[in-house]
Amino acid sequence: MEILAPVFQKIDVIETKLDVSLKKLNKVQPIAVSNYISEDMSWCPFKFPLNKMEEVQELEKKLIYTDFSNKMFEHLVHKTCAIDTNDVKKVTKRVLTYMFTLELLSQFTWTGRGNKKPAFAILTRILHLILEVQKITDQTYNAERSRLFLQHNWFKCLNQTIRRSELKKSQPNTEEHASHDSQEIKQEKS
């Protein structure tokens, strides 16, 4: 029996981990398996990602309606939480980049920085929607911590994100570039 004691301990640990995983899955599943899984966006007057300030203001106004807000929430969960639903940072990035272009987000700061740029923090309905999606992904959800993440990690690093995105777009694919160079060399030898 003493030989089997470590095996039974490991089985207990595995069972505990499985129970925790099942509890997490049960919390997410009712929302993810919603009646609204359709790709039909006829209920929504917006084409995402939004790229104009006026569209952001209109979305903020539309979110006052409970039916629209609920559909928007379910749509965002469906579109952004299918993969890595336990990583709040990844889901938040997916939500923001699904809803808005990086160029549009770069027109905002968190607080409005001396009235030069509009404040994202005053878009309370949009912010609430994003925080609700975060709740699904984080079992230890804390609204203040989520707001601080948006403020300090997302908006402060936005310009770096845009630069990286532009750099990736401007750099040629190295494989294509190498094959093109080898074709030129072959042509020169011929």
VEXVO-137688 format. One record per atom (N, C-alpha, C): residue in three letters; x, y, z negated. Coordinates in steps of 0.05 Angstrom, whole numbers, plus 5000, padded with zeros to 4 digits. Atoms other than C-alpha are relative to their C-alpha. Example, Ala and Ser with C-alpha at 12.3 -4.5 7.8 and 13.67 -1.06 7.14 Angstrom:
BEGIN
Ala501849765000Ala524649104844Ala501850245000Ser498449765001Ser527349794857Ser498550224986
END
This chain:
BEGIN
Met501649765000Met500050005000Met501750255000Glu498349775001Glu505750484985Glu501050075027Ile499049954973Ile508150405056Ile497950165016Leu502149874985Leu501450645083Leu499250274989Ala500749745012Ala500851255037Ala500750245018Pro499449784982Pro504551725085Pro498150015025Val501850024976Val500151485143Val497350114992Phe502649905009Phe493751625103Phe500150304996Gln499749715004Gln496452325085Gln499950145027Lys500049884973Lys497652475159Lys497249995012Ile502750024990Ile490752225176Ile498250214987Asp501549795013Asp487752695124Asp500650275011Val499349744988Val491653285153Val498750035028Ile501250004974Ile489253105223Ile497050054998Glu502949975004Glu482053045199Glu499350294992Thr500449735009Thr482553725165Thr500250195023Lys499649834976Lys485354055228Lys497749975020Leu502250054982Leu479853735269Leu497450134990Asp502349875012Asp474453985221Asp500150305005Val499649714996Val477254695226Val499550075029Ser500449954971Ser477454655302Ser497149985008Leu502950034993Leu470254405306Leu498450234989Lys501449775011Lys467854965260Lys500450245018Lys499549784982Lys471155475305Lys498449975026Leu501450054975Leu468155155367Leu497050044996Asn502849965006Asn461255145335Asn499250294998Lys500649725003Lys461655885320Lys500050145027Val499849874974Val463556065392Val497949895019Gln501750134980Gln459155575430Gln497350125004Pro502749904995Pro452255875418Pro500050255017Ile499949764983Ile454356535450Ile501049945027Ala498850074974Ala458656235505Ala498049855017Val501950154985Val453055765525Val497350144998Ser502449835001Ser447956305534Ser498349945024Asn501850034977Asn441956315580Asn501150165024Tyr498949824979Tyr445756855619Tyr502849915007Ile497450084990Ile451456515656Ile500150075030Ser500249944972Ser449256745724Ser502050215009Glu498349804988Glu453857135769Glu498350245011Asp501849794990Asp447757555788Asp500450254982Met499649755014Met449358265769Met497950215008Ser502149814991Ser442958585796Ser499050174977Trp500849845023Trp441358825726Trp501950234994Cys497949815007Cys447759225724Cys500550205023Pro499549814978Pro448559875765Pro503050065005Phe497249944998Phe456159855757Phe501549785015Lys498150194988Lys461659525797Lys502650024985Phe497650005017Phe467359315752Phe502449915016Pro499449815021Pro472659525741Pro499250285008Leu500749734996Leu470260235734Leu502550165006Asn497749844993Asn474860755765Asn499550304999Lys500749715002Lys471361425753Lys499050074972Met500849905026Met470361825690Met496950014997Glu502949985001Glu463061935708Glu498749734995Glu501150275004Glu461861175710Glu500349924970Val499650065029Val464661115639Val497950144984Gln502149855015Gln459961655614Gln497349885005Glu502650134994Glu454061315649Glu499849744986Leu500050255015Leu455960645619Leu499550054971Glu500549935029Glu456260955550Glu497150074995Lys502849935003Lys449261235561Lys498249765002Lys501650244995Lys446460575587Lys500149804976Leu499750195022Leu449060185527Leu498250064976Ile502049955021Ile443860515483Ile497749815002Tyr502350194996Tyr438760035512Tyr500949724992Thr499350255011Thr438859385474Thr500249785021Asp500050214980Asp437158945533Asp502550015018Phe497649964984Phe442759235576Phe502549944984Ser497750055017Ser447659215518Ser500449704996Asn499750295004Asn446158475504Asn500949865025Lys499150124975Lys446858295577Lys503050065006Met497249914995Met453358685582Met501949834981Phe498550165019Phe455958325519Phe500349725010Glu499950284990Glu454157635547Glu501749985025His498450004975His457257815614His503050024993Leu497249985007Leu463758035582Leu501149754986Val499250255013Val464057405539Val500549795022His499850204979His462856985601His502550055018Lys497849934982Lys468057365643Lys502750004987Thr497449955012Thr473557465592Thr500849804978Cys499450175022Cys473156935538Cys500249705007Ala499950284992Ala473556295579Ala502649874993Ile497350115004Ile481056205568Ile501250144976Asp498749885023Asp485056325504Asp498150164983Thr501949845015Thr479056535464Thr500850054971Asn499149955027Asn482956505399Asn502150234999Asp498049795000Asp487857055420Asp498650275005Val501549754998Val484557725406Val501450205019Lys498549814983Lys490058125440Lys499649945030Lys500450074972Lys489357735505Lys497250065009Val502849964993Val481857765504Val499450305003Thr500449714999Thr481958515489Thr501250125026Lys498849914975Lys486658635547Lys498349925024Arg501750084978Arg482158225593Arg497550165001Val502549845001Val475958605570Val500550285012Leu499449734991Leu479259285581Leu500650015030Thr499350004971Thr482259105649Thr497849905018Tyr502450074984Tyr475758785671Tyr498150245003Met501949785000Met471659395652Met501150255014Phe498849754991Phe476559945673Phe502649955016Thr497450014986Thr482260055722Thr502150124981Leu497949895016Leu488960205690Leu500250305004Glu499849724993Glu488960875726Glu497850164984Leu502149875015Leu482261055693Leu500750014970Leu499350005029Leu484560835624Leu502350194994Ser497749825005Ser490861255632Ser499050294998Gln501149735003Gln486361875635Gln499050054972Phe500949975028Phe484461745562Phe502349984981Thr498350065023Thr488161775497Thr498049914978Trp501750105021Trp485461485432Trp498450244988Thr501249785015Thr484062165399Thr499450245018Gly500549774983Gly483862635459Gly502350195002Arg497549855000Arg490862915448Arg499850295009Gly500149714995Gly489863665443Gly498150085022Asn502049944980Asn483763665489Asn501049985029Lys499050034973Lys488163515549Lys498849765014Lys501250244990Lys485162825557Lys497649934983Pro502350085016Pro478462545535Pro500849784980Ala499550205021Ala478362115472Ala498449755005Phe501450254996Phe476761385481Phe498549934974Ala501350065026Ala474961335407Ala497250114997Ile502749895003Ile468661755417Ile498049855018Leu501850164984Leu465861255467Leu499049774982Thr500750185022Thr462460915408Thr498649755009Arg501550244991Arg457860445446Arg501849815016Ile498150174985Ile463360195493Ile501949874980Leu498250105020Leu467960125434Leu498749784983His501550205015His462659745395His499849745017Leu500250234982Leu461659275455Leu502749845000Ile497450135000Ile469159125458Ile500649874973Leu499650115026Leu469459015383Leu498349754995Glu501850235002Glu463558535387Glu501249765014Val498750224986Val467258115439Val502349904984Gln497850095017Gln473258115393Gln499149834977Lys501150165022Lys468957835337Lys499949705007Ile500250274991Ile467957205377Ile502749864999Thr497450124998Thr475357095385Thr501649984974Asp498449985025Asp477757255315Asp498349924976Gln501650105023Gln475056845256Gln500550184975Thr499449825022Thr478357355209Thr499650295009Tyr500549744988Tyr475357955247Tyr499950224979Asn500049775017Asn476458625215Asn499850245019Ala500549784981Ala473559235251Ala502250214999Glu498049795002Glu478759715225Glu502649905012Arg497650114987Arg484559255245Arg499749995030Ser500550014971Ser481459175314Ser500250285012Arg499849724991Arg480859935322Arg502950085000Leu497249935001Leu488060015300Leu501649875023Phe498750144978Phe490159495351Phe499650155026Leu500649844976Leu486659885406Leu501650265000Gln498749755002Gln489560535382Gln503049985003His497050015001His496760335369His501249825021Asn498850194981Asn497959735414Asn499150045029Trp500949994973Trp493659865474Trp500550285012Phe499849744988Phe493260615486Phe502850124999Lys497249895001Lys500360775464Lys501849865020Cys498350154981Cys503160235510Cys498950005028Leu501350014975Leu498560375568Leu501850095023Asn498249904979Asn503660775609Asn502149795007Gln498150214994Gln508660205602Gln498649785016Thr501550204985Thr503359715626Thr499650085029Ile500449904973Ile501860145686Ile502649995016Arg497450014986Arg509260215704Arg500749715007Arg499450284994Arg510159455699Arg498349905023Ser501950084979Ser504059345743Ser500950115027Glu499149884975Glu506659835796Glu502649885009Leu497550124993Leu513559535793Leu499649725013Lys500650274988Lys510758835806Lys498950035028Lys501149964973Lys506859105865Lys502150085020Ser498049884981Ser512859465895Ser502349805006Gln497850194996Gln517858885888Gln499049785019Pro500850224982Pro517658395947Pro500449734986Asn499850275011Asn516657665932Asn502849905008Thr497250084995Thr523857395925Thr500249765019Glu499950224982Glu522256745961Glu499650095029Glu500549904973Glu519257106021Glu502450165010His497749834993His525057596020His502349835008Ala497850174994Ala530157036019Ala499649855026Ser500550144975Ser526756646075Ser500250195024His499849804978His526357286117His502950055006Asp497149964996Asp533857406106Asp501249775015Ser498850234987Ser535556696126Ser499149985029Gln500949994972Gln531356766190Gln501650205016Glu498449794986Glu535057406208Glu502849895005Ile497350114997Ile541757056197Ile500149795023Lys500150214979Lys539656466242Lys499750145027Gln500349864975Gln537456956296Gln502650135009Glu497549874993Glu544057326293Glu502049805010Lys498150214992Lys547956666300Lys499349905028Ser500850104975Ser543856476361Ser500850165024
END
